[in-house]
Amino acid sequence: MAKRIQFSRTGGPEVLEYVDFTPAEPGPNEVRVRNEAIGLNFIDTYYRGGLYPLSTLPSGLGSEGAGIVEAIGSSVTRFKVGDRIAYATGPLGAYAEVHTLPERSLVHLPASVSFEQAAAVMLKGLTVQYLLRQTYRVEAGETILFHAAAGGVGSLACQWAKSLGVRLIGTVGSAAKAEHARRLGAWETINYKEEDIAKRVLELTDGKKCPVVYDSVGKDTWEASLDCVSPRGLMVSFGNSSGAVTGVNLAILNQKGSLFVTRPSLAGYADTPEWLQSMADELFGLVASGTLKIEINQRYPLSEAAQAHRALTGRETTGSTVLILERS
């Protein structure tokens, strides 16, 4: 037996249950991992709350963690028992002491990166990797807009963009978060509670706007984000922290400058095991060199996952949050 977090109905953090469960034996192409640290991400709240519906309940939760290979299936070739691994894709169930998932979802974790660092950075770091290096390959000298710059993804984007010579304008919700984002490398910040985002971007770019806008907020910032994209630029909508963007009139893209828009996901970019490992290797290299500093500002025992969700959705967190295993 082992412990895990599950939910039998969708709703607020109160639906999360800390229960005993029997870990699954790995199938031919599966690996069973004993987690050492677990990542907390906003997408977890989408599943818990029902924005991303699940066909079967009760369900485990979470998609990110790091640990040690405990058992392998008969057809597994890339991993062996005792290997250090990390993961950010695959079936839900990372909020657990033990997790069984497909071999293709795992990456090798170098000794230069700790389990907590990996659990804190895998999903958010791989997200920044595909956003800045693939969805739109940013170049030195460009000025970009990145929403929620003090959050987990934003904190990494500030650092990564600066290392590439890119001027990142980050939106934030407080003076403290503005200071946090600037310390990590944001070129400028916009407090969306006090300033008009589009107007301020025009001022900061001398009226040119940005060739790309990265928006994880969704409904509340959709219109403002479009107003910040330069003609024929790209709007990247990659999250829904304020709710999903719905009812979009495509003609608005024409009206605002023949814009492009995309709604990417990690799964759409890390679509082969080899490419996933390649993306992770770039990420781990930046972590090991100190280019990306992983700020784990919140740690919660696995049993307190509901409280961790309250803090996350209440915008009370900065940097990354990890769930810690409570083994005797």
N, C-alpha and C positions, 0 to 999 in steps of 0.2 A: 504493500500500500504506500501511497504518497499523497501529498497535499496539492491542491490546485484551487484556483479561482474559477468559478463557473457562474452562469446566469440562466435561469429557467424562464424568464420573461424579460422583455425589453423595458427600459425605463431609465431612471436616474441611477446614481452610484449605489443607492440602497439595494438594487437588485443583485449586486455581486455577492456571491457566497463563497466562503472558505471551507472546502470539503475534502474528505478522503476520496481517493479514486485509485483504480488499478491501472497502472501504465500499460499501454498496448505493447505487445511484442512486435519487433520490427518485421515488416514484410520483406520480400526478396530485395527490393530496391530502397529500403528504409533504414534509418539510423535512429537509435535511441540515445538521447543526450541527457546527461545530468547537468542541469543548469547551475551556473555559479552566479549569474546576475541576469536580470530581465529588464528590457527597455519598456518605457511608458511613452505612448504616442497618441496624438489626437485622434488618429484613425480608430483607435481602440474604443473611443467614446461613440463613434459612428455605429459600430456594431452593437455596443451595449444599448444605445438609445434607439436602434431600429432604423436609422437612416440607411444603413446597408443591411437589408433583410437577410436572415438566415433561414434555410429550409428546415432545419432541425434544432430543437431546444430540448434539454439544456445543452449549452455549448461552453467550451473553454474560451479563453480570450487571450489576445496578444499574439504578435507575430515576430518578436525580436528577442534574442537572447544570446548568451555565450556560455560555454561550458566544456565538458569533457565527453567524448564518445564513450558510451557505456556498453552498447551492443550494436551489431550490424547485421543486416540481412544477407542472405546467401549470395546475392548478385552484386553487392556493393564492392566497388573497386578503388574508389578515390580516398577512402577513409579506413582507419583501423581503430580498434579499441585503445583508448588512451589519448587520442589526438585532441588537440585544442581546436575548437571550432567556434564559429559565430554564424548567425542566421538572421534574416530580416524578411524572408518571404516563406510561403508555404502555409499549411493549415493553421487555423487558430489553435491556441493551446499553450502558448509560451508562458502564461502566468501559472507556472507549475514547477514543482521540484524536478520533474522528469518530463521530457517531451519527445514524442516519436514523430519524425517527419521525413520527407523524401530526401534521398542523397543529393539530388539536384539543388536543393534549397540551402545547402551548407557551403561555407567557405573555410579554408584553413586559416587559423589565427596565429600570426607570428608571436613569438615570446616577447617581442618589443612592445606589444599592446596588451594591456591588462583585460581581464574579463569584464570589469566594470566599464572600462573605456569602450570596449567593443559593444556591450549591451546598450550603452548610451549613444553610440555614434552610428551603428550599422544602418538603421532605417533612415535616420535624418541625414547622415553623411552620404549614403548612396543616393538619396533624393537630391542633395546639392550637387553631387557628381553629375547626374544625368541632366539636371536643370542648367548648370553653368557650362558643362562640357559637351552636351549632346543636343538637348532640346533647342538651345541657342548657345552657340559656342562663343562666349564673351571674349572680347579682345582688349588688350591694354589701351587705356585712354577713353574707353566708352563709359557713359554714365547710365546706370540702370536703376530701376526702382524695385525694391524688395519689401513686401509687406511683412509685418510681425517680426521685425528685425532683431528683437531681443528674445524671441522664443528659441526653442531647440534647433529648428532648421535655420532660422534667421541668424542665430549666433554663429553657426558654422559658415553660412553664406557670407557674412561680413568678413570673416577671416580669409576664406578662400578667394573671394573677389579681390581683396586687398593684395594678396600674394600674387595675383595675376595682373596687377596694375589697373584694376577696374574701380571706378568711382561708384560706390553703392550708396544710394539714398534709401534709408530705411524708415518705414513708418513704425511708430511706437505709441503706447497709450499713456505714458507718464514721463516726467523729467528723469526719474531714476532709470527707466528703461532706455531713454535716449542716451544717457551717460554710459550705460552698459553697452549699447550697440556701438557707440563711438569708440569706446575703449577696445572693442574687438576688431575695429577696422572700418566701420561705416564712415563714409566720406561726409555725409550730412544726415540728419534725422528730421522727421516731420511728426509732430505730436498731433495725431488725427482728432484728438478731443478738443484741440485749441486752434488748429490751423486747417485751412482748405488745402487738401492734398494736391489737387490739380493745379491750383494757383501757385502753390509753393514750388512744385516741380517746374512750372514755366519759368519762375524766377531763377531757380538754381541752374537751369539749362539754357538760359538766355533765349527762351522761347522755342528751343529745338525739340523739347520733350525727350523721351527715352526710346531707344530702338527695341527694348524689351522690358516688360513689366512682369514680375513674378508675384502672383496673388494666391495666397493660401486662405484668405479670409472668406471669399465667396460673395454672398448676396449683398452684404453691406458696402463692399468696395468695388463692385463690378463696374458701375458707371464711372466712378472716379478713376479707376484704373485705365479704362479705355481713353479717358481724356488725357492720360499721361503718356500714351504711346505715340511716337512720331509717325508720320505718314509711311505706310507700307511696313510698319513695325509689327512686332509680335506680342500678343497678350497671352501669357501662360497662366492658366487657372488650374492650380494643383491642390486645392483644398477647400473645405467648407466650414470653417470654424464658426461663421455667423449664420450658416444655412446654405443650402444649395442654390446655385444660379439656375433659374428656370425661366421659361417663357421668353427666350432670347429672340429678338427680331434681327435676323442676319443683315438687314439693310443698314443697321446702325454701324456695322463695320465699314460700309461704304461711306456713310455720312461723316465718320470720324477720321477718314484718311486711307481708305482701301486697306484696312488692317487685316492681319492674320490672327487667328486664335487657335489655341490647342488646349486640350485637357489630358495631360500625360499622367502616367503612373509608373512606378518602379518596375512592376511586372512587365510593362510594355517595352522597357529598355533592357532589363536584365533577363533576357528571354532564353539564354542558354547557360548551362553551368560554367562554361569557359568564359563567357563574357561577364557573368556575375563575379567570378573570381578576379578577372582583370580589373573591373571597377573597384572591387574591394581592395585589391593590391595598391591601386593608386591612393585610395582613401587611407589605408593603414600606413603607407609611406609618409603621408603628410602628418599623420598623428605621431608616428615614431620620431619624425624629425623636429617636432614641436611647431611646425607651421600651423597646424590645427590644434588648439588647446581645448580639451574636452572639459567643460565646466559642469561637473555633476553637483548641482546646488541643492538637490533634494534626494533623500534616500528614505524609502519606506519599507518596512517588513512586508513580505508578500501578503500576509493576513490583513494588512491595512490598505489594500489596493483601492477600496472605495474612497478612503480619505485622500489618496493620491489623485483620484479622478476629480474629486471636488476642488482640489487645489488647481489642477490643470484647467478645468473648464471655468473656474473663477478667475483666471488670468493672474494667479498668485505665484506663478513659477517663473524662473529665469533659467536659461541654459537647459540642461538635461535633468531628467528624473529617472532613477532606477529603483526597481524592486529588489530587495535583498532576501536571500533564502535564510530561513530560521531553523537550521538543523541542530539537533542536540549533540 
